[in-house]
Amino acid sequence: MVSLRDAKAKLSKLADRAAGGVDVVIAKHGRPTARLTAMRGKRKRLDLSLLQSLTDGMQRQPEGAGKALRRLRDEARY
């Protein structure tokens, strides 16, 4: 566990440790507040043609989500 003050002073070194697989916990006033962890591997690219084929068969909604939520909210009030 590293104090916030030390973390601010040594952020670059702590980031290197986190990148190496060591979780670094940052404490504020002695209480754990944040954690630095390594990033996961690269994300897979989205296959747009697959997504298109999945959504082609879906029926279009008559109103947008914002309009539908406002309508539901307003109807529930009274």
C-alpha positions as CSV (number, residue, x, y, z in Angstrom):
1,M,0.0,0.0,0.0
2,V,1.3,3.4,-1.0
3,S,0.2,6.7,0.4
4,L,-1.3,9.2,-1.9
5,R,1.5,11.6,-1.4
6,D,4.1,9.0,-2.3
7,A,2.0,7.9,-5.3
8,K,1.9,11.4,-6.6
9,A,5.7,11.6,-6.3
10,K,6.4,8.2,-7.8
11,L,3.6,7.7,-10.3
12,S,5.8,6.7,-13.2
13,K,7.5,4.0,-11.2
14,L,4.2,2.7,-9.8
15,A,2.7,2.6,-13.3
16,D,5.7,0.5,-14.4
17,R,5.1,-1.9,-11.5
18,A,1.5,-2.1,-12.3
19,A,2.3,-2.8,-16.0
20,G,4.6,-5.6,-14.8
21,G,1.6,-7.3,-13.1
22,V,1.9,-6.0,-9.5
23,D,-1.3,-4.4,-8.2
24,V,-0.5,-1.1,-6.5
25,V,-3.0,0.1,-3.8
26,I,-3.1,3.8,-3.1
27,A,-4.2,4.9,0.4
28,K,-5.6,8.2,1.5
29,H,-5.3,8.8,5.3
30,G,-4.4,5.2,5.7
31,R,-7.4,3.8,4.0
32,P,-7.3,2.1,0.6
33,T,-8.7,4.4,-2.0
34,A,-7.5,3.4,-5.5
35,R,-5.7,0.6,-7.3
36,L,-3.4,0.6,-10.2
37,T,-3.5,-2.5,-12.3
38,A,-2.1,-3.7,-15.6
39,M,-4.2,-3.2,-18.7
40,R,-5.7,-6.3,-20.2
41,G,-4.6,-7.4,-23.6
42,K,-5.8,-5.8,-26.8
43,R,-9.5,-5.9,-27.4
44,K,-10.8,-7.9,-30.3
45,R,-11.9,-6.0,-33.3
46,L,-15.7,-5.9,-33.8
47,D,-16.9,-7.8,-36.9
48,L,-19.3,-5.2,-38.3
49,S,-20.7,-7.5,-40.9
50,L,-21.7,-10.0,-38.2
51,L,-23.3,-7.2,-36.1
52,Q,-25.2,-6.0,-39.2
53,S,-26.5,-9.6,-39.9
54,L,-27.7,-9.8,-36.3
55,T,-29.5,-6.5,-36.4
56,D,-31.0,-6.8,-39.9
57,G,-33.8,-9.0,-38.8
58,M,-34.8,-6.8,-35.9
59,Q,-37.9,-4.7,-36.1
60,R,-37.4,-0.9,-35.9
61,Q,-38.9,0.8,-32.9
62,P,-41.6,3.4,-33.5
63,E,-39.9,5.9,-31.2
64,G,-36.4,6.6,-30.0
65,A,-35.3,5.5,-26.5
66,G,-35.2,9.1,-25.2
67,K,-38.8,9.7,-26.3
68,A,-39.9,6.4,-24.8
69,L,-38.3,7.1,-21.5
70,R,-39.8,10.6,-21.2
71,R,-43.2,9.2,-22.1
72,L,-43.0,6.4,-19.5
73,R,-41.7,8.9,-16.9
74,D,-44.5,11.4,-17.5
75,E,-47.2,8.8,-17.6
76,A,-46.1,7.4,-14.3
77,R,-46.3,10.8,-12.6
78,Y,-50.1,11.2,-12.8
